[in-house]
């Protein structure tokens, strides 16, 4: 295997000399993290040429415009081995380096690899991270994730916090600022410090975890709103739980999402489960809903009102479907009010809902009327399902319906039965 030359910075050296299986470089923009990933990947090929590897990014655009060009800059010989049509780098007499976008996390399943470099891993879905680690399991391969911190998402809750608490012994994380890269202009760093708000500057230039700017649900707090277990009085069958409801956001190429919630008599919402899948047909969604009627006791369904044909299928299948408001702004305000009143709790069995609440945001202001813009239409399937439920749920209507059903049942039981004898 031919040599390649590189001159790493002090922060890059820190990670290049670590032996943990799972490494994470979290740095400010232009801090040299992508260059580090390219060096580390080239080292894996040079030291283990027979192993398969993976180079991936959250979008095809990032992959082609940033990740791959930096890798070929470090290891130019690999360019001639790259098969663009197959998205693979074939090492002569060696393994294969798979080149993938993780926009659809399932596209990285079915491969066995010895190392992986996910660039901008903080923008990836949790499912992509899970699948990458699964592909490494057979040979107990290694991974280096490089990224800037984008939000208080799964990377913060599932990796950073447990590592900081000493609970991930096979993991090492190193953080540094943009200015710690000796090639980053000091005057640009100072300019950005005065141009951005504190949280944005901390994320973008200091490599620190902070909430995103422009979040739709600014009131959402992971430490307060996410729980690991239901209180005994809030579990299924408890007299304090008045209703079991579900929300459905339809999809196919985009994910479909089903949420199950317990709504207490004092108006608290406990989201207990989620189903977040791509490529699912309406009959498959209905089958899952029916299963949850048994598993979670779900009785009332609030589906995406933009899909009347699929709603009709749900009704014909015997699901009790309620009307859903189409007003996005009013729906968001209803959810925000419950967050402000500390009446929403989310089980850690709903990771997609937690992740979307951490990243669901408005577009950057563009001028007059920008405050009226709707949220960015991306990674919003779970938060939409939540909104359908909360904004459209009317406990008084449900109680009236329940009373009518009880009265009808009692009336049938009280009527004398006619028997015919032959």
VOPAGU-2260 file (C-alpha; in pm, 1 decimal, decimal comma):
REM VOPAGU-2260
SITE   aa  ch    i         X         Y         Z
SITE  UNK   A    0       0,0       0,0       0,0
SITE  UNK   A    1     149,5     338,6    -102,3
SITE  UNK   A    2     235,3     605,1     153,7
SITE  UNK   A    3      44,0     928,7     197,6
SITE  UNK   A    4     157,2    1246,0     368,9
SITE  UNK   A    5     -27,0    1458,7     621,7
SITE  UNK   A    6      43,4    1716,4     889,5
SITE  UNK   A    7    -219,9    1693,5    1163,7
SITE  UNK   A    8    -290,1    1962,6    1421,0
SITE  UNK   A    9    -260,6    1898,2    1794,9
SITE  UNK   A   10    -634,0    1827,0    1827,4
SITE  UNK   A   11    -628,5    1587,4    1533,4
SITE  UNK   A   12    -329,2    1405,5    1686,7
SITE  UNK   A   13    -530,4    1346,6    2003,9
SITE  UNK   A   14    -780,2    1127,6    1819,1
SITE  UNK   A   15    -529,2     964,6    1584,4
SITE  UNK   A   16    -352,2     824,5    1891,0
SITE  UNK   A   17    -661,4     686,9    2068,6
SITE  UNK   A   18    -741,5     314,4    2071,3
SITE  UNK   A   19   -1110,1     316,3    2169,8
SITE  UNK   A   20   -1346,5     154,0    1919,6
SITE  UNK   A   21   -1574,6     454,3    1884,4
SITE  UNK   A   22   -1422,4     798,3    1841,0
SITE  UNK   A   23   -1602,3    1130,6    1796,4
SITE  UNK   A   24   -1444,8    1456,0    1682,2
SITE  UNK   A   25   -1677,4    1744,8    1771,3
SITE  UNK   A   26   -1543,1    2079,5    1660,0
SITE  UNK   A   27   -1634,1    2426,9    1539,7
SITE  UNK   A   28   -1673,1    2492,8    1167,7
SITE  UNK   A   29   -1350,9    2477,4     967,1
SITE  UNK   A   30   -1183,7    2322,6    1269,0
SITE  UNK   A   31   -1025,5    2046,6    1059,6
SITE  UNK   A   32   -1257,8    1762,0    1155,3
SITE  UNK   A   33   -1325,6    1648,7     796,3
SITE  UNK   A   34    -952,9    1652,2     723,5
SITE  UNK   A   35    -906,4    1437,2    1034,2
SITE  UNK   A   36   -1167,8    1189,9     908,6
SITE  UNK   A   37    -992,9    1166,8     572,2
SITE  UNK   A   38    -654,3    1102,1     740,1
SITE  UNK   A   39    -800,3     840,1     973,6
SITE  UNK   A   40    -976,6     660,0     685,7
SITE  UNK   A   41    -658,8     655,2     475,4
SITE  UNK   A   42    -474,0     508,4     773,4
SITE  UNK   A   43    -732,1     230,2     805,7
SITE  UNK   A   44    -689,2     139,9     438,3
SITE  UNK   A   45    -311,3     147,8     466,2
SITE  UNK   A   46    -298,4     -61,0     784,9
SITE  UNK   A   47    -585,7    -299,8     704,0
SITE  UNK   A   48    -613,8    -315,3     322,3
SITE  UNK   A   49    -820,2    -635,7     322,2
SITE  UNK   A   50   -1096,4    -495,3     544,6
SITE  UNK   A   51   -1408,4    -336,7     399,8
SITE  UNK   A   52   -1479,9      18,5     509,7
SITE  UNK   A   53   -1751,4     283,4     495,5
SITE  UNK   A   54   -1731,7     655,9     420,3
SITE  UNK   A   55   -2067,9     826,6     461,0
SITE  UNK   A   56   -2237,3    1163,4     509,1
SITE  UNK   A   57   -2593,2    1272,1     598,8
SITE  UNK   A   58   -2671,2    1389,9     242,7
SITE  UNK   A   59   -2542,4    1311,6    -104,9
SITE  UNK   A   60   -2454,3    1680,2    -147,2
SITE  UNK   A   61   -2225,0    1683,9     158,3
SITE  UNK   A   62   -2073,4    1353,4      48,9
SITE  UNK   A   63   -1985,6    1477,2    -300,1
SITE  UNK   A   64   -1892,8    1836,4    -218,7
SITE  UNK   A   65   -1702,7    1795,4     107,4
SITE  UNK   A   66   -1638,2    1444,9     242,4
SITE  UNK   A   67   -1509,3    1265,3     -68,8
SITE  UNK   A   68   -1303,3    1558,4    -207,8
SITE  UNK   A   69   -1122,0    1589,3     126,5
SITE  UNK   A   70   -1052,7    1215,2     131,6
SITE  UNK   A   71    -909,8    1221,7    -222,5
SITE  UNK   A   72    -703,1    1527,7    -130,4
SITE  UNK   A   73    -538,5    1327,9     148,7
SITE  UNK   A   74    -520,9    1000,5     -46,1
SITE  UNK   A   75    -517,3    1095,1    -418,9
SITE  UNK   A   76    -436,2     743,2    -540,5
SITE  UNK   A   77    -777,3     625,7    -418,3
SITE  UNK   A   78    -948,3     844,9    -679,7
SITE  UNK   A   79    -855,4     603,2    -959,0
SITE  UNK   A   80   -1003,3     314,1    -759,6
SITE  UNK   A   81   -1337,9     491,5    -715,9
SITE  UNK   A   82   -1630,5     338,7    -909,8
SITE  UNK   A   83   -1881,4     624,1    -915,5
SITE  UNK   A   84   -2161,9     410,4   -1058,1
SITE  UNK   A   85   -2132,4     161,7    -771,1
SITE  UNK   A   86   -2036,6     420,5    -507,8
SITE  UNK   A   87   -1742,1     204,5    -408,3
SITE  UNK   A   88   -1365,5     231,0    -383,2
SITE  UNK   A   89   -1209,8    -103,5    -479,6
SITE  UNK   A   90    -872,5    -149,4    -308,4
SITE  UNK   A   91    -640,1    -355,3    -538,4
SITE  UNK   A   92    -608,9    -705,1    -392,3
SITE  UNK   A   93    -797,4    -581,1     -89,5
SITE  UNK   A   94   -1133,9    -479,3      46,4
SITE  UNK   A   95   -1406,4    -241,2     -65,1
SITE  UNK   A   96   -1478,0     104,8      73,8
SITE  UNK   A   97   -1851,1     172,2      46,3
SITE  UNK   A   98   -1944,7     535,7     -18,1
SITE  UNK   A   99   -2295,5     615,7     100,9
SITE  UNK   A  100   -2541,2     888,0     191,9
SITE  UNK   A  101   -2742,8     811,4     505,8
SITE  UNK   A  102   -3053,2    1004,2     396,8
SITE  UNK   A  103   -3218,4     661,2     399,6
SITE  UNK   A  104   -3050,8     477,4     690,8
SITE  UNK   A  105   -3149,1     134,6     557,8
SITE  UNK   A  106   -2914,4     184,1     260,9
SITE  UNK   A  107   -2616,6     103,8     482,5
SITE  UNK   A  108   -2752,9    -230,0     592,6
SITE  UNK   A  109   -2633,2    -558,4     442,5
SITE  UNK   A  110   -2259,5    -485,2     453,5
SITE  UNK   A  111   -1989,0    -615,5     686,1
SITE  UNK   A  112   -1716,5    -357,4     751,2
SITE  UNK   A  113   -1403,2    -323,5     959,9
SITE  UNK   A  114   -1406,2      56,0     992,0
SITE  UNK   A  115   -1637,7     351,7     928,3
SITE  UNK   A  116   -1604,1     726,6     893,5
SITE  UNK   A  117   -1944,9     901,2     920,5
SITE  UNK   A  118   -1880,8    1268,5     841,1
SITE  UNK   A  119   -2115,9    1527,4     995,3
SITE  UNK   A  120   -2264,2    1250,3    1205,6
SITE  UNK   A  121   -2451,8    1507,5    1412,9
SITE  UNK   A  122   -2683,2    1567,8    1116,4
SITE  UNK   A  123   -2761,4    1197,8    1075,9
SITE  UNK   A  124   -3062,8    1018,9    1216,6
SITE  UNK   A  125   -3007,1     798,8    1518,3
SITE  UNK   A  126   -3107,6     498,0    1306,3
SITE  UNK   A  127   -2811,1     561,3    1075,4
SITE  UNK   A  128   -2569,9     561,4    1371,2
SITE  UNK   A  129   -2726,1     240,1    1502,4
SITE  UNK   A  130   -2695,0      72,4    1162,1
SITE  UNK   A  131   -2330,0     177,1    1123,7
SITE  UNK   A  132   -2238,1      24,8    1458,0
SITE  UNK   A  133   -2429,5    -289,4    1362,9
SITE  UNK   A  134   -2227,5    -324,7    1040,4
SITE  UNK   A  135   -1907,3    -311,2    1248,7
SITE  UNK   A  136   -2012,4    -577,1    1496,9
SITE  UNK   A  137   -1891,2    -896,2    1322,8
SITE  UNK   A  138   -1524,1    -795,5    1318,4
SITE  UNK   A  139   -1560,5    -552,1    1611,5
SITE  UNK   A  140   -1449,3    -273,4    1382,9
SITE  UNK   A  141   -1377,9      89,5    1468,9
SITE  UNK   A  142   -1553,1     416,0    1388,4
SITE  UNK   A  143   -1458,8     782,6    1379,1
SITE  UNK   A  144   -1752,0    1024,1    1367,0
SITE  UNK   A  145   -1670,6    1384,4    1275,4
SITE  UNK   A  146   -1914,7    1669,7    1317,6
SITE  UNK   A  147   -2007,6    2010,1    1446,3
SITE  UNK   A  148   -2276,0    2003,1    1718,9
SITE  UNK   A  149   -2608,0    2091,6    1556,9
SITE  UNK   A  150   -2861,1    2040,1    1835,5
SITE  UNK   A  151   -2928,0    1866,6    2164,0
SITE  UNK   A  152   -3021,6    1552,9    1972,2
SITE  UNK   A  153   -2937,3    1182,1    2007,6
SITE  UNK   A  154   -2564,3    1252,2    1975,1
SITE  UNK   A  155   -2586,5    1459,2    2293,1
SITE  UNK   A  156   -2832,0    1243,1    2490,7
SITE  UNK   A  157   -2716,7     894,4    2387,8
SITE  UNK   A  158   -2342,6     943,7    2334,4
SITE  UNK   A  159   -2202,3    1265,0    2482,6
SITE  UNK   A  160   -2381,9    1265,6    2819,9
SITE  UNK   A  161   -2323,8     893,8    2897,7
SITE  UNK   A  162   -1957,1     929,6    2794,7
SITE  UNK   A  163   -1912,9    1239,2    3012,6
SITE  UNK   A  164   -2061,0    1041,0    3303,1
SITE  UNK   A  165   -1807,6     761,8    3247,6
SITE  UNK   A  166   -2062,1     507,1    3125,7
SITE  UNK   A  167   -1919,9     445,6    2773,4
SITE  UNK   A  168   -1579,3     289,7    2824,1
SITE  UNK   A  169   -1535,7     194,4    2456,6
SITE  UNK   A  170   -1588,8     555,7    2344,8
SITE  UNK   A  171   -1373,0     870,1    2336,0
SITE  UNK   A  172   -1484,6    1222,5    2247,2
SITE  UNK   A  173   -1263,4    1520,9    2178,9
SITE  UNK   A  174   -1394,8    1876,0    2129,0
SITE  UNK   A  175   -1219,5    2187,9    2008,1
SITE  UNK   A  176   -1289,4    2537,7    1876,2
SITE  UNK   A  177   -1255,7    2668,2    1522,3
SITE  UNK   A  178    -976,0    2897,2    1641,1
SITE  UNK   A  179    -779,6    2595,5    1768,8
SITE  UNK   A  180    -713,1    2513,0    1404,9
SITE  UNK   A  181    -393,5    2714,9    1333,4
SITE  UNK   A  182    -519,9    2785,0     981,6
SITE  UNK   A  183    -844,8    2947,2    1097,8
SITE  UNK   A  184    -829,1    3333,8    1082,1
SITE  UNK   A  185    -840,1    3494,7    1425,8
SITE  UNK   A  186   -1014,8    3806,8    1296,4
SITE  UNK   A  187   -1295,4    3589,1    1150,2
SITE  UNK   A  188   -1339,8    3421,6    1488,0
SITE  UNK   A  189   -1372,5    3761,1    1660,0
SITE  UNK   A  190   -1610,0    3888,8    1391,4
SITE  UNK   A  191   -1837,1    3584,8    1435,8
SITE  UNK   A  192   -1837,8    3631,7    1813,9
SITE  UNK   A  193   -1999,8    3971,8    1770,5
SITE  UNK   A  194   -2226,9    3871,6    1481,1
SITE  UNK   A  195   -2404,0    3569,5    1631,9
SITE  UNK   A  196   -2603,1    3510,8    1947,5
SITE  UNK   A  197   -2431,6    3322,0    2228,0
SITE  UNK   A  198   -2583,5    2981,5    2156,3
SITE  UNK   A  199   -2522,2    2993,8    1781,2
SITE  UNK   A  200   -2161,9    3103,0    1828,7
SITE  UNK   A  201   -2102,3    2829,1    2086,9
SITE  UNK   A  202   -2230,2    2560,5    1850,0
SITE  UNK   A  203   -2076,6    2683,1    1527,8
SITE  UNK   A  204   -1738,2    2811,0    1644,5
SITE  UNK   A  205   -1669,9    2656,1    1984,7
SITE  UNK   A  206   -1790,2    2301,2    1919,1
SITE  UNK   A  207   -2026,2    2305,8    2219,3
SITE  UNK   A  208   -2369,6    2149,0    2243,1
SITE  UNK   A  209   -2646,1    2408,7    2254,1
SITE  UNK   A  210   -3005,0    2429,3    2134,4
SITE  UNK   A  211   -3055,9    2522,0    1769,7
SITE  UNK   A  212   -3170,9    2870,5    1683,4
SITE  UNK   A  213   -3524,8    2913,4    1550,2
SITE  UNK   A  214   -3663,4    2601,3    1717,4
SITE  UNK   A  215   -4039,1    2560,7    1683,7
SITE  UNK   A  216   -4064,7    2403,3    2028,5
SITE  UNK   A  217   -3816,7    2615,6    2216,7
SITE  UNK   A  218   -3985,9    2514,1    2542,2
SITE  UNK   A  219   -3892,9    2146,5    2498,9
SITE  UNK   A  220   -3626,2    2040,6    2748,4
SITE  UNK   A  221   -3472,0    1693,8    2718,7
SITE  UNK   A  222   -3382,4    1672,6    3087,0
SITE  UNK   A  223   -3731,5    1771,2    3200,7
SITE  UNK   A  224   -3962,7    1628,3    2932,8
SITE  UNK   A  225   -3798,4    1292,2    2855,8
SITE  UNK   A  226   -3852,4    1015,4    3112,4
SITE  UNK   A  227   -3737,8     654,5    3139,5
SITE  UNK   A  228   -4045,1     513,7    3316,9
SITE  UNK   A  229   -4407,3     605,9    3375,5
SITE  UNK   A  230   -4514,5     698,1    3729,1
SITE  UNK   A  231   -4730,6     414,7    3873,9
SITE  UNK   A  232   -5041,8     632,9    3862,8
SITE  UNK   A  233   -4993,1     709,5    3493,0
SITE  UNK   A  234   -4974,2     355,1    3359,0
SITE  UNK   A  235   -5233,2     174,5    3149,4
SITE  UNK   A  236   -5534,7      78,7    3359,3
SITE  UNK   A  237   -5471,2     341,5    3625,9
SITE  UNK   A  238   -5781,8     536,8    3733,0
SITE  UNK   A  239   -5580,7     857,1    3680,2
SITE  UNK   A  240   -5548,2     786,8    3305,4
SITE  UNK   A  241   -5864,8     892,8    3125,7
SITE  UNK   A  242   -5788,7     826,1    2757,6
SITE  UNK   A  243   -5557,4     629,7    2530,5
SITE  UNK   A  244   -5506,5     804,8    2199,3
SITE  UNK   A  245   -5290,8     771,3    1889,8
SITE  UNK   A  246   -5162,7     997,8    1612,6
SITE  UNK   A  247   -5071,1     896,2    1258,2
SITE  UNK   A  248   -4857,5    1078,5    1002,7
SITE  UNK   A  249   -4875,4     889,7     673,7
SITE  UNK   A  250   -4573,8     828,2     452,6
SITE  UNK   A  251   -4410,1     577,6     223,2
SITE  UNK   A  252   -4083,0     707,2      77,9
SITE  UNK   A  253   -4080,9     942,3     373,6
SITE  UNK   A  254   -4136,0     772,9     709,2
SITE  UNK   A  255   -4477,8     692,7     845,7
SITE  UNK   A  256   -4508,9     767,2    1215,7
SITE  UNK   A  257   -4756,7     638,4    1473,1
SITE  UNK   A  258   -4754,7     769,2    1830,0
SITE  UNK   A  259   -4936,7     630,4    2134,0
SITE  UNK   A  260   -5016,8     849,9    2434,3
SITE  UNK   A  261   -5191,8     829,6    2769,4
SITE  UNK   A  262   -5388,8    1143,1    2856,6
SITE  UNK   A  263   -5456,9    1183,6    3228,6
SITE  UNK   A  264   -5764,9    1330,4    3386,0
SITE  UNK   A  265   -5566,3    1639,3    3485,7
SITE  UNK   A  266   -5455,2    1701,6    3125,4
SITE  UNK   A  267   -5104,9    1555,6    3127,7
SITE  UNK   A  268   -4981,2    1381,4    2814,0
SITE  UNK   A  269   -4752,5    1077,5    2837,5
SITE  UNK   A  270   -4616,5     962,0    2501,4
SITE  UNK   A  271   -4536,7     594,9    2553,5
SITE  UNK   A  272   -4443,7     447,8    2214,5
SITE  UNK   A  273   -4365,3     528,5    1852,1
SITE  UNK   A  274   -4352,5     339,9    1521,2
SITE  UNK   A  275   -4132,7     516,9    1265,9
SITE  UNK   A  276   -4091,1     328,9     936,6
SITE  UNK   A  277   -4040,6     389,7     563,1
SITE  UNK   A  278   -4189,9     184,1     281,1
SITE  UNK   A  279   -4507,7      93,6     472,3
SITE  UNK   A  280   -4844,8      62,9     298,9
SITE  UNK   A  281   -5178,1     173,2     442,9
SITE  UNK   A  282   -5280,0    -185,1     534,0
SITE  UNK   A  283   -4950,9    -224,3     724,9
SITE  UNK   A  284   -5014,0     102,2     910,9
SITE  UNK   A  285   -5367,2     -10,0     996,2
SITE  UNK   A  286   -5237,4    -345,8    1118,7
SITE  UNK   A  287   -4998,3    -165,9    1354,3
SITE  UNK   A  288   -5277,8      57,8    1483,6
SITE  UNK   A  289   -5494,4    -244,9    1554,8
SITE  UNK   A  290   -5207,1    -407,3    1738,7
SITE  UNK   A  291   -5167,8     -99,4    1955,3
SITE  UNK   A  292   -5537,5    -107,5    2043,9
SITE  UNK   A  293   -5452,2    -428,3    2228,6
SITE  UNK   A  294   -5098,8    -341,9    2344,3
SITE  UNK   A  295   -5154,4      18,1    2454,3
SITE  UNK   A  296   -5531,8      33,4    2483,3
SITE  UNK   A  297   -5544,3     302,8    2210,3
SITE  UNK   A  298   -5905,7     383,3    2124,3
SITE  UNK   A  299   -5912,7     713,8    1937,5
SITE  UNK   A  300   -5699,6     791,5    1633,4
SITE  UNK   A  301   -5594,4    1131,8    1496,6
SITE  UNK   A  302   -5448,2    1088,6    1144,3
SITE  UNK   A  303   -5299,8    1330,3     891,6
SITE  UNK   A  304   -5602,2    1519,4     746,6
SITE  UNK   A  305   -5421,0    1563,0     412,1
SITE  UNK   A  306   -5477,0    1191,6     335,0
SITE  UNK   A  307   -5859,1    1144,2     317,2
SITE  UNK   A  308   -5839,9     819,5     115,9
SITE  UNK   A  309   -5613,0     656,3     371,9
SITE  UNK   A  310   -5831,8     786,2     654,3
SITE  UNK   A  311   -6130,0     621,4     489,5
SITE  UNK   A  312   -5939,8     291,3     481,3
SITE  UNK   A  313   -5876,1     325,5     854,8
SITE  UNK   A  314   -6248,3     377,3     916,3
SITE  UNK   A  315   -6346,9      79,2     701,3
SITE  UNK   A  316   -6100,1    -131,6     899,3
SITE  UNK   A  317   -6289,0     -51,7    1218,7
SITE  UNK   A  318   -6054,2     206,9    1370,9
SITE  UNK   A  319   -6225,5     489,0    1556,0
SITE  UNK   A  320   -6093,7     797,1    1371,2
SITE  UNK   A  321   -6151,3    1149,0    1499,9
SITE  UNK   A  322   -6146,0    1475,8    1303,1
SITE  UNK   A  323   -5811,6    1657,4    1291,0
SITE  UNK   A  324   -5756,7    2031,7    1257,3
SITE  UNK   A  325   -5551,6    2140,3     954,1
SITE  UNK   A  326   -5432,3    2467,2    1109,4
SITE  UNK   A  327   -5056,4    2424,5    1158,0
SITE  UNK   A  328   -4996,3    2749,8    1347,7
SITE  UNK   A  329   -5279,0    2692,8    1596,4
SITE  UNK   A  330   -5168,6    2332,1    1638,3
SITE  UNK   A  331   -4811,3    2435,7    1717,0
SITE  UNK   A  332   -4939,0    2689,1    1969,5
SITE  UNK   A  333   -5143,2    2417,3    2143,3
SITE  UNK   A  334   -4836,2    2196,7    2178,7
SITE  UNK   A  335   -4618,2    2486,4    2294,7
SITE  UNK   A  336   -4874,5    2578,0    2561,1
SITE  UNK   A  337   -4861,9    2226,8    2706,3
SITE  UNK   A  338   -4480,4    2240,1    2711,8
SITE  UNK   A  339   -4496,8    2573,9    2894,1
SITE  UNK   A  340   -4739,4    2423,7    3146,5
SITE  UNK   A  341   -4505,6    2121,8    3192,1
SITE  UNK   A  342   -4779,4    1879,5    3091,0
SITE  UNK   A  343   -4594,4    1678,7    2821,9
SITE  UNK   A  344   -4376,3    1379,5    2909,4
SITE  UNK   A  345   -4208,2    1154,2    2655,4
SITE  UNK   A  346   -4081,0     804,5    2722,2
SITE  UNK   A  347   -3732,4     723,7    2594,4
SITE  UNK   A  348   -3906,0     461,1    2380,1
SITE  UNK   A  349   -3989,9     749,1    2141,5
SITE  UNK   A  350   -3640,8     845,7    2012,8
SITE  UNK   A  351   -3759,5     989,1    1679,0
SITE  UNK   A  352   -4004,8    1221,4    1853,6
SITE  UNK   A  353   -3730,4    1341,5    2089,0
SITE  UNK   A  354   -3490,0    1393,8    1799,4
SITE  UNK   A  355   -3741,8    1588,8    1590,9
SITE  UNK   A  356   -3839,9    1810,9    1883,3
SITE  UNK   A  357   -3469,7    1896,8    1916,1
SITE  UNK   A  358   -3430,3    1996,0    1549,0
SITE  UNK   A  359   -3773,4    2105,9    1415,7
SITE  UNK   A  360   -3716,2    2470,3    1322,5
SITE  UNK   A  361   -3829,6    2771,2    1126,0
SITE  UNK   A  362   -3633,1    2890,6     821,8
SITE  UNK   A  363   -3387,4    3174,0     869,3
SITE  UNK   A  364   -3560,3    3514,1     851,2
SITE  UNK   A  365   -3579,2    3652,6     498,8
SITE  UNK   A  366   -3734,3    3990,2     566,2
SITE  UNK   A  367   -4085,7    4127,8     600,7
SITE  UNK   A  368   -4337,1    3857,7     687,2
SITE  UNK   A  369   -4072,4    3602,0     777,2
SITE  UNK   A  370   -4232,7    3555,7    1116,8
SITE  UNK   A  371   -4537,1    3409,7     938,1
SITE  UNK   A  372   -4338,0    3136,7     764,7
SITE  UNK   A  373   -4411,2    2774,9     839,8
SITE  UNK   A  374   -4148,7    2540,4     983,8
SITE  UNK   A  375   -3896,1    2375,5     752,7
SITE  UNK   A  376   -4063,0    2069,9     599,6
SITE  UNK   A  377   -3802,2    1813,6     701,1
SITE  UNK   A  378   -3778,1    1551,1     977,7
SITE  UNK   A  379   -4126,6    1644,5    1097,7
SITE  UNK   A  380   -4326,1    1320,2    1090,5
SITE  UNK   A  381   -4329,9    1252,3    1464,5
SITE  UNK   A  382   -4391,6    1615,6    1562,9
SITE  UNK   A  383   -4678,0    1629,4    1310,8
SITE  UNK   A  384   -4836,6    1317,5    1462,6
SITE  UNK   A  385   -4800,1    1478,5    1806,1
SITE  UNK   A  386   -4963,6    1799,2    1683,9
SITE  UNK   A  387   -5263,2    1616,3    1530,7
SITE  UNK   A  388   -5334,2    1451,3    1865,4
SITE  UNK   A  389   -5285,5    1741,1    2102,5
SITE  UNK   A  390   -5461,2    2012,3    1903,8
SITE  UNK   A  391   -5759,8    1799,2    1799,1
SITE  UNK   A  392   -5819,5    1602,7    2119,4
SITE  UNK   A  393   -6137,8    1713,3    2298,0
SITE  UNK   A  394   -6189,0    1521,2    2621,6
SITE  UNK   A  395   -6547,1    1645,0    2662,9
SITE  UNK   A  396   -6642,3    1505,6    2322,2
SITE  UNK   A  397   -6470,7    1175,9    2399,9
SITE  UNK   A  398   -6649,8    1152,5    2736,1
SITE  UNK   A  399   -6985,2    1219,2    2564,9
SITE  UNK   A  400   -6915,7     947,3    2309,2
SITE  UNK   A  401   -6812,4     705,6    2582,2
SITE  UNK   A  402   -7131,5     778,0    2777,6
SITE  UNK   A  403   -7345,9     724,7    2468,1
SITE  UNK   A  404   -7174,1     391,5    2404,7
SITE  UNK   A  405   -7234,0     285,0    2766,5
SITE  UNK   A  406   -7599,7     390,3    2751,6
SITE  UNK   A  407   -7650,8     200,7    2428,0
SITE  UNK   A  408   -7491,2    -110,3    2576,5
SITE  UNK   A  409   -7701,9     -86,5    2894,1
SITE  UNK   A  410   -8016,6     -37,4    2684,9
SITE  UNK   A  411   -7943,7    -353,5    2489,0
SITE  UNK   A  412   -7883,8    -549,7    2809,1
SITE  UNK   A  413   -8212,1    -429,4    2965,0
SITE  UNK   A  414   -8430,5    -523,6    2666,5
SITE  UNK   A  415   -8617,1    -857,5    2710,0
SITE  UNK   A  416   -8502,4   -1127,3    2478,1
SITE  UNK   A  417   -8751,5   -1316,0    2261,4
SITE  UNK   A  418   -8701,3   -1688,1    2241,2
SITE  UNK   A  419   -8865,2   -1911,3    1981,8
SITE  UNK   A  420   -8923,5   -2279,2    2055,6
SITE  UNK   A  421   -8999,6   -2537,8    1796,0
